[in-house]
Amino acid sequence: MTKLTLGSHPYLLGFDQLERLVERTAKSGNEGYPPYNIEQRGDNAYRITLAVAGFAEGDLSITVEDRQLVIRGKNRDADDGRVFLHRGIATRQFQRSFVLADGVDVAGAEMEHGLLHVDLTRALPDSVVQTIKIQTGGKGQ
């Protein structure tokens, strides 16, 4: 029996890139740190909020690589000789990835009260209607 994948289905022409995006997302393996929310803020606006307590703006980087939003955190805070009796505030480095659909762009980012907000917007594509002219025979007859 042959396994039928998304990109090889006969009715889904040109969707092989979607299959690669799904595979890449499944492999990202984000362990759950830092926790995040995704909210819809309008018909074409979204916000990703990450809880990044203990990180300064300079400790964070936001990039878009091949339609993938990548947020990295590297805490430069040394222990400075402090002795912790309990350490419950996680400040380890992290990487969170989110696959962006075509037409979704990062509008901006801001830090507020230990939360990193990344705003996304989706541009609506112009509706294009293409009429294909049908040629009449003559060839092969």
MODELLER restraints for C-alpha pairs under 7 A, 6 or more apart:
rsr = mdl.restraints
at = mdl.atoms
rsr.add(forms.Gaussian(group=physical.xy_distance, feature=features.Distance(at['CA:6:A'], at['CA:19:A']), mean=6.19, stdev=0.5))
rsr.add(forms.Gaussian(group=physical.xy_distance, feature=features.Distance(at['CA:7:A'], at['CA:15:A']), mean=5.28, stdev=0.5))
rsr.add(forms.Gaussian(group=physical.xy_distance, feature=features.Distance(at['CA:7:A'], at['CA:16:A']), mean=4.21, stdev=0.5))
rsr.add(forms.Gaussian(group=physical.xy_distance, feature=features.Distance(at['CA:7:A'], at['CA:19:A']), mean=5.95, stdev=0.5))
rsr.add(forms.Gaussian(group=physical.xy_distance, feature=features.Distance(at['CA:25:A'], at['CA:99:A']), mean=6.91, stdev=0.5))
rsr.add(forms.Gaussian(group=physical.xy_distance, feature=features.Distance(at['CA:30:A'], at['CA:96:A']), mean=6.32, stdev=0.5))
rsr.add(forms.Gaussian(group=physical.xy_distance, feature=features.Distance(at['CA:34:A'], at['CA:50:A']), mean=6.39, stdev=0.5))
rsr.add(forms.Gaussian(group=physical.xy_distance, feature=features.Distance(at['CA:34:A'], at['CA:51:A']), mean=5.96, stdev=0.5))
rsr.add(forms.Gaussian(group=physical.xy_distance, feature=features.Distance(at['CA:34:A'], at['CA:52:A']), mean=6.61, stdev=0.5))
rsr.add(forms.Gaussian(group=physical.xy_distance, feature=features.Distance(at['CA:35:A'], at['CA:50:A']), mean=5.93, stdev=0.5))
rsr.add(forms.Gaussian(group=physical.xy_distance, feature=features.Distance(at['CA:35:A'], at['CA:51:A']), mean=5.79, stdev=0.5))
rsr.add(forms.Gaussian(group=physical.xy_distance, feature=features.Distance(at['CA:36:A'], at['CA:48:A']), mean=6.89, stdev=0.5))
rsr.add(forms.Gaussian(group=physical.xy_distance, feature=features.Distance(at['CA:36:A'], at['CA:49:A']), mean=5.36, stdev=0.5))
rsr.add(forms.Gaussian(group=physical.xy_distance, feature=features.Distance(at['CA:36:A'], at['CA:50:A']), mean=4.28, stdev=0.5))
rsr.add(forms.Gaussian(group=physical.xy_distance, feature=features.Distance(at['CA:36:A'], at['CA:51:A']), mean=6.20, stdev=0.5))
rsr.add(forms.Gaussian(group=physical.xy_distance, feature=features.Distance(at['CA:37:A'], at['CA:48:A']), mean=5.69, stdev=0.5))
rsr.add(forms.Gaussian(group=physical.xy_distance, feature=features.Distance(at['CA:37:A'], at['CA:49:A']), mean=5.14, stdev=0.5))
rsr.add(forms.Gaussian(group=physical.xy_distance, feature=features.Distance(at['CA:37:A'], at['CA:50:A']), mean=6.62, stdev=0.5))
rsr.add(forms.Gaussian(group=physical.xy_distance, feature=features.Distance(at['CA:38:A'], at['CA:47:A']), mean=5.71, stdev=0.5))
rsr.add(forms.Gaussian(group=physical.xy_distance, feature=features.Distance(at['CA:38:A'], at['CA:48:A']), mean=4.53, stdev=0.5))
rsr.add(forms.Gaussian(group=physical.xy_distance, feature=features.Distance(at['CA:38:A'], at['CA:49:A']), mean=6.45, stdev=0.5))
rsr.add(forms.Gaussian(group=physical.xy_distance, feature=features.Distance(at['CA:39:A'], at['CA:46:A']), mean=5.67, stdev=0.5))
rsr.add(forms.Gaussian(group=physical.xy_distance, feature=features.Distance(at['CA:39:A'], at['CA:47:A']), mean=5.29, stdev=0.5))
rsr.add(forms.Gaussian(group=physical.xy_distance, feature=features.Distance(at['CA:39:A'], at['CA:48:A']), mean=6.55, stdev=0.5))
rsr.add(forms.Gaussian(group=physical.xy_distance, feature=features.Distance(at['CA:40:A'], at['CA:46:A']), mean=4.47, stdev=0.5))
rsr.add(forms.Gaussian(group=physical.xy_distance, feature=features.Distance(at['CA:40:A'], at['CA:47:A']), mean=6.45, stdev=0.5))
rsr.add(forms.Gaussian(group=physical.xy_distance, feature=features.Distance(at['CA:41:A'], at['CA:47:A']), mean=6.84, stdev=0.5))
rsr.add(forms.Gaussian(group=physical.xy_distance, feature=features.Distance(at['CA:44:A'], at['CA:121:A']), mean=5.65, stdev=0.5))
rsr.add(forms.Gaussian(group=physical.xy_distance, feature=features.Distance(at['CA:44:A'], at['CA:122:A']), mean=4.99, stdev=0.5))
rsr.add(forms.Gaussian(group=physical.xy_distance, feature=features.Distance(at['CA:45:A'], at['CA:120:A']), mean=5.73, stdev=0.5))
rsr.add(forms.Gaussian(group=physical.xy_distance, feature=features.Distance(at['CA:45:A'], at['CA:121:A']), mean=4.55, stdev=0.5))
rsr.add(forms.Gaussian(group=physical.xy_distance, feature=features.Distance(at['CA:45:A'], at['CA:122:A']), mean=6.36, stdev=0.5))
rsr.add(forms.Gaussian(group=physical.xy_distance, feature=features.Distance(at['CA:46:A'], at['CA:119:A']), mean=5.91, stdev=0.5))
rsr.add(forms.Gaussian(group=physical.xy_distance, feature=features.Distance(at['CA:46:A'], at['CA:120:A']), mean=5.02, stdev=0.5))
rsr.add(forms.Gaussian(group=physical.xy_distance, feature=features.Distance(at['CA:46:A'], at['CA:121:A']), mean=6.31, stdev=0.5))
rsr.add(forms.Gaussian(group=physical.xy_distance, feature=features.Distance(at['CA:47:A'], at['CA:117:A']), mean=6.53, stdev=0.5))
rsr.add(forms.Gaussian(group=physical.xy_distance, feature=features.Distance(at['CA:47:A'], at['CA:118:A']), mean=5.58, stdev=0.5))
rsr.add(forms.Gaussian(group=physical.xy_distance, feature=features.Distance(at['CA:47:A'], at['CA:119:A']), mean=4.50, stdev=0.5))
rsr.add(forms.Gaussian(group=physical.xy_distance, feature=features.Distance(at['CA:47:A'], at['CA:120:A']), mean=5.97, stdev=0.5))
rsr.add(forms.Gaussian(group=physical.xy_distance, feature=features.Distance(at['CA:48:A'], at['CA:117:A']), mean=5.78, stdev=0.5))
rsr.add(forms.Gaussian(group=physical.xy_distance, feature=features.Distance(at['CA:48:A'], at['CA:118:A']), mean=5.13, stdev=0.5))
rsr.add(forms.Gaussian(group=physical.xy_distance, feature=features.Distance(at['CA:48:A'], at['CA:119:A']), mean=6.49, stdev=0.5))
rsr.add(forms.Gaussian(group=physical.xy_distance, feature=features.Distance(at['CA:49:A'], at['CA:115:A']), mean=6.39, stdev=0.5))
rsr.add(forms.Gaussian(group=physical.xy_distance, feature=features.Distance(at['CA:49:A'], at['CA:116:A']), mean=5.47, stdev=0.5))
rsr.add(forms.Gaussian(group=physical.xy_distance, feature=features.Distance(at['CA:49:A'], at['CA:117:A']), mean=4.50, stdev=0.5))
rsr.add(forms.Gaussian(group=physical.xy_distance, feature=features.Distance(at['CA:49:A'], at['CA:118:A']), mean=6.35, stdev=0.5))
rsr.add(forms.Gaussian(group=physical.xy_distance, feature=features.Distance(at['CA:50:A'], at['CA:115:A']), mean=5.63, stdev=0.5))
rsr.add(forms.Gaussian(group=physical.xy_distance, feature=features.Distance(at['CA:50:A'], at['CA:116:A']), mean=5.13, stdev=0.5))
rsr.add(forms.Gaussian(group=physical.xy_distance, feature=features.Distance(at['CA:50:A'], at['CA:117:A']), mean=6.65, stdev=0.5))
rsr.add(forms.Gaussian(group=physical.xy_distance, feature=features.Distance(at['CA:51:A'], at['CA:114:A']), mean=6.22, stdev=0.5))
rsr.add(forms.Gaussian(group=physical.xy_distance, feature=features.Distance(at['CA:51:A'], at['CA:115:A']), mean=4.75, stdev=0.5))
rsr.add(forms.Gaussian(group=physical.xy_distance, feature=features.Distance(at['CA:51:A'], at['CA:116:A']), mean=6.52, stdev=0.5))
rsr.add(forms.Gaussian(group=physical.xy_distance, feature=features.Distance(at['CA:52:A'], at['CA:114:A']), mean=5.41, stdev=0.5))
rsr.add(forms.Gaussian(group=physical.xy_distance, feature=features.Distance(at['CA:52:A'], at['CA:115:A']), mean=5.57, stdev=0.5))
rsr.add(forms.Gaussian(group=physical.xy_distance, feature=features.Distance(at['CA:52:A'], at['CA:116:A']), mean=6.51, stdev=0.5))
rsr.add(forms.Gaussian(group=physical.xy_distance, feature=features.Distance(at['CA:53:A'], at['CA:114:A']), mean=4.46, stdev=0.5))
rsr.add(forms.Gaussian(group=physical.xy_distance, feature=features.Distance(at['CA:53:A'], at['CA:115:A']), mean=6.89, stdev=0.5))
rsr.add(forms.Gaussian(group=physical.xy_distance, feature=features.Distance(at['CA:54:A'], at['CA:91:A']), mean=6.10, stdev=0.5))
rsr.add(forms.Gaussian(group=physical.xy_distance, feature=features.Distance(at['CA:55:A'], at['CA:75:A']), mean=6.03, stdev=0.5))
rsr.add(forms.Gaussian(group=physical.xy_distance, feature=features.Distance(at['CA:59:A'], at['CA:73:A']), mean=5.62, stdev=0.5))
rsr.add(forms.Gaussian(group=physical.xy_distance, feature=features.Distance(at['CA:59:A'], at['CA:74:A']), mean=5.20, stdev=0.5))
rsr.add(forms.Gaussian(group=physical.xy_distance, feature=features.Distance(at['CA:59:A'], at['CA:75:A']), mean=5.53, stdev=0.5))
rsr.add(forms.Gaussian(group=physical.xy_distance, feature=features.Distance(at['CA:59:A'], at['CA:76:A']), mean=6.83, stdev=0.5))
rsr.add(forms.Gaussian(group=physical.xy_distance, feature=features.Distance(at['CA:60:A'], at['CA:72:A']), mean=5.64, stdev=0.5))
rsr.add(forms.Gaussian(group=physical.xy_distance, feature=features.Distance(at['CA:60:A'], at['CA:73:A']), mean=4.48, stdev=0.5))
rsr.add(forms.Gaussian(group=physical.xy_distance, feature=features.Distance(at['CA:60:A'], at['CA:74:A']), mean=6.46, stdev=0.5))
rsr.add(forms.Gaussian(group=physical.xy_distance, feature=features.Distance(at['CA:61:A'], at['CA:71:A']), mean=5.78, stdev=0.5))
rsr.add(forms.Gaussian(group=physical.xy_distance, feature=features.Distance(at['CA:61:A'], at['CA:72:A']), mean=5.24, stdev=0.5))
rsr.add(forms.Gaussian(group=physical.xy_distance, feature=features.Distance(at['CA:61:A'], at['CA:73:A']), mean=6.52, stdev=0.5))
rsr.add(forms.Gaussian(group=physical.xy_distance, feature=features.Distance(at['CA:62:A'], at['CA:70:A']), mean=5.82, stdev=0.5))
rsr.add(forms.Gaussian(group=physical.xy_distance, feature=features.Distance(at['CA:62:A'], at['CA:71:A']), mean=4.62, stdev=0.5))
rsr.add(forms.Gaussian(group=physical.xy_distance, feature=features.Distance(at['CA:62:A'], at['CA:72:A']), mean=6.53, stdev=0.5))
rsr.add(forms.Gaussian(group=physical.xy_distance, feature=features.Distance(at['CA:63:A'], at['CA:69:A']), mean=5.92, stdev=0.5))
rsr.add(forms.Gaussian(group=physical.xy_distance, feature=features.Distance(at['CA:63:A'], at['CA:70:A']), mean=5.29, stdev=0.5))
rsr.add(forms.Gaussian(group=physical.xy_distance, feature=features.Distance(at['CA:63:A'], at['CA:71:A']), mean=6.58, stdev=0.5))
rsr.add(forms.Gaussian(group=physical.xy_distance, feature=features.Distance(at['CA:64:A'], at['CA:70:A']), mean=6.03, stdev=0.5))
rsr.add(forms.Gaussian(group=physical.xy_distance, feature=features.Distance(at['CA:67:A'], at['CA:99:A']), mean=6.12, stdev=0.5))
rsr.add(forms.Gaussian(group=physical.xy_distance, feature=features.Distance(at['CA:67:A'], at['CA:100:A']), mean=5.29, stdev=0.5))
rsr.add(forms.Gaussian(group=physical.xy_distance, feature=features.Distance(at['CA:68:A'], at['CA:97:A']), mean=6.50, stdev=0.5))
rsr.add(forms.Gaussian(group=physical.xy_distance, feature=features.Distance(at['CA:68:A'], at['CA:98:A']), mean=5.61, stdev=0.5))
rsr.add(forms.Gaussian(group=physical.xy_distance, feature=features.Distance(at['CA:68:A'], at['CA:99:A']), mean=4.37, stdev=0.5))
rsr.add(forms.Gaussian(group=physical.xy_distance, feature=features.Distance(at['CA:68:A'], at['CA:100:A']), mean=5.58, stdev=0.5))
rsr.add(forms.Gaussian(group=physical.xy_distance, feature=features.Distance(at['CA:69:A'], at['CA:97:A']), mean=5.55, stdev=0.5))
rsr.add(forms.Gaussian(group=physical.xy_distance, feature=features.Distance(at['CA:69:A'], at['CA:98:A']), mean=5.02, stdev=0.5))
rsr.add(forms.Gaussian(group=physical.xy_distance, feature=features.Distance(at['CA:69:A'], at['CA:99:A']), mean=6.13, stdev=0.5))
rsr.add(forms.Gaussian(group=physical.xy_distance, feature=features.Distance(at['CA:69:A'], at['CA:100:A']), mean=6.67, stdev=0.5))
rsr.add(forms.Gaussian(group=physical.xy_distance, feature=features.Distance(at['CA:70:A'], at['CA:95:A']), mean=6.82, stdev=0.5))
rsr.add(forms.Gaussian(group=physical.xy_distance, feature=features.Distance(at['CA:70:A'], at['CA:96:A']), mean=5.75, stdev=0.5))
rsr.add(forms.Gaussian(group=physical.xy_distance, feature=features.Distance(at['CA:70:A'], at['CA:97:A']), mean=4.52, stdev=0.5))
rsr.add(forms.Gaussian(group=physical.xy_distance, feature=features.Distance(at['CA:70:A'], at['CA:98:A']), mean=6.56, stdev=0.5))
rsr.add(forms.Gaussian(group=physical.xy_distance, feature=features.Distance(at['CA:71:A'], at['CA:95:A']), mean=5.62, stdev=0.5))
rsr.add(forms.Gaussian(group=physical.xy_distance, feature=features.Distance(at['CA:71:A'], at['CA:96:A']), mean=5.16, stdev=0.5))
rsr.add(forms.Gaussian(group=physical.xy_distance, feature=features.Distance(at['CA:71:A'], at['CA:97:A']), mean=6.40, stdev=0.5))
rsr.add(forms.Gaussian(group=physical.xy_distance, feature=features.Distance(at['CA:72:A'], at['CA:94:A']), mean=5.61, stdev=0.5))
rsr.add(forms.Gaussian(group=physical.xy_distance, feature=features.Distance(at['CA:72:A'], at['CA:95:A']), mean=4.39, stdev=0.5))
rsr.add(forms.Gaussian(group=physical.xy_distance, feature=features.Distance(at['CA:72:A'], at['CA:96:A']), mean=6.47, stdev=0.5))
rsr.add(forms.Gaussian(group=physical.xy_distance, feature=features.Distance(at['CA:73:A'], at['CA:93:A']), mean=5.16, stdev=0.5))
rsr.add(forms.Gaussian(group=physical.xy_distance, feature=features.Distance(at['CA:73:A'], at['CA:94:A']), mean=5.17, stdev=0.5))
rsr.add(forms.Gaussian(group=physical.xy_distance, feature=features.Distance(at['CA:73:A'], at['CA:95:A']), mean=6.48, stdev=0.5))
rsr.add(forms.Gaussian(group=physical.xy_distance, feature=features.Distance(at['CA:74:A'], at['CA:93:A']), mean=4.48, stdev=0.5))
rsr.add(forms.Gaussian(group=physical.xy_distance, feature=features.Distance(at['CA:74:A'], at['CA:94:A']), mean=6.81, stdev=0.5))
rsr.add(forms.Gaussian(group=physical.xy_distance, feature=features.Distance(at['CA:75:A'], at['CA:91:A']), mean=6.28, stdev=0.5))
rsr.add(forms.Gaussian(group=physical.xy_distance, feature=features.Distance(at['CA:75:A'], at['CA:92:A']), mean=6.59, stdev=0.5))
rsr.add(forms.Gaussian(group=physical.xy_distance, feature=features.Distance(at['CA:75:A'], at['CA:93:A']), mean=6.11, stdev=0.5))
rsr.add(forms.Gaussian(group=physical.xy_distance, feature=features.Distance(at['CA:103:A'], at['CA:122:A']), mean=5.43, stdev=0.5))
rsr.add(forms.Gaussian(group=physical.xy_distance, feature=features.Distance(at['CA:103:A'], at['CA:123:A']), mean=5.41, stdev=0.5))
rsr.add(forms.Gaussian(group=physical.xy_distance, feature=features.Distance(at['CA:104:A'], at['CA:120:A']), mean=6.53, stdev=0.5))
rsr.add(forms.Gaussian(group=physical.xy_distance, feature=features.Distance(at['CA:104:A'], at['CA:121:A']), mean=5.54, stdev=0.5))
rsr.add(forms.Gaussian(group=physical.xy_distance, feature=features.Distance(at['CA:104:A'], at['CA:122:A']), mean=4.26, stdev=0.5))
rsr.add(forms.Gaussian(group=physical.xy_distance, feature=features.Distance(at['CA:104:A'], at['CA:123:A']), mean=6.54, stdev=0.5))
rsr.add(forms.Gaussian(group=physical.xy_distance, feature=features.Distance(at['CA:105:A'], at['CA:120:A']), mean=5.57, stdev=0.5))
rsr.add(forms.Gaussian(group=physical.xy_distance, feature=features.Distance(at['CA:105:A'], at['CA:121:A']), mean=5.46, stdev=0.5))
rsr.add(forms.Gaussian(group=physical.xy_distance, feature=features.Distance(at['CA:105:A'], at['CA:122:A']), mean=6.35, stdev=0.5))
rsr.add(forms.Gaussian(group=physical.xy_distance, feature=features.Distance(at['CA:106:A'], at['CA:119:A']), mean=5.98, stdev=0.5))
rsr.add(forms.Gaussian(group=physical.xy_distance, feature=features.Distance(at['CA:106:A'], at['CA:120:A']), mean=4.52, stdev=0.5))
rsr.add(forms.Gaussian(group=physical.xy_distance, feature=features.Distance(at['CA:106:A'], at['CA:121:A']), mean=6.45, stdev=0.5))
rsr.add(forms.Gaussian(group=physical.xy_distance, feature=features.Distance(at['CA:107:A'], at['CA:119:A']), mean=5.35, stdev=0.5))
rsr.add(forms.Gaussian(group=physical.xy_distance, feature=features.Distance(at['CA:107:A'], at['CA:120:A']), mean=5.21, stdev=0.5))
rsr.add(forms.Gaussian(group=physical.xy_distance, feature=features.Distance(at['CA:107:A'], at['CA:121:A']), mean=6.17, stdev=0.5))
rsr.add(forms.Gaussian(group=physical.xy_distance, feature=features.Distance(at['CA:108:A'], at['CA:118:A']), mean=5.96, stdev=0.5))
rsr.add(forms.Gaussian(group=physical.xy_distance, feature=features.Distance(at['CA:108:A'], at['CA:119:A']), mean=5.38, stdev=0.5))
rsr.add(forms.Gaussian(group=physical.xy_distance, feature=features.Distance(at['CA:109:A'], at['CA:117:A']), mean=5.41, stdev=0.5))
rsr.add(forms.Gaussian(group=physical.xy_distance, feature=features.Distance(at['CA:109:A'], at['CA:118:A']), mean=4.33, stdev=0.5))
rsr.add(forms.Gaussian(group=physical.xy_distance, feature=features.Distance(at['CA:109:A'], at['CA:119:A']), mean=6.04, stdev=0.5))
rsr.add(forms.Gaussian(group=physical.xy_distance, feature=features.Distance(at['CA:110:A'], at['CA:116:A']), mean=5.85, stdev=0.5))
rsr.add(forms.Gaussian(group=physical.xy_distance, feature=features.Distance(at['CA:110:A'], at['CA:117:A']), mean=5.27, stdev=0.5))
rsr.add(forms.Gaussian(group=physical.xy_distance, feature=features.Distance(at['CA:110:A'], at['CA:118:A']), mean=6.72, stdev=0.5))
rsr.add(forms.Gaussian(group=physical.xy_distance, feature=features.Distance(at['CA:111:A'], at['CA:117:A']), mean=6.25, stdev=0.5))
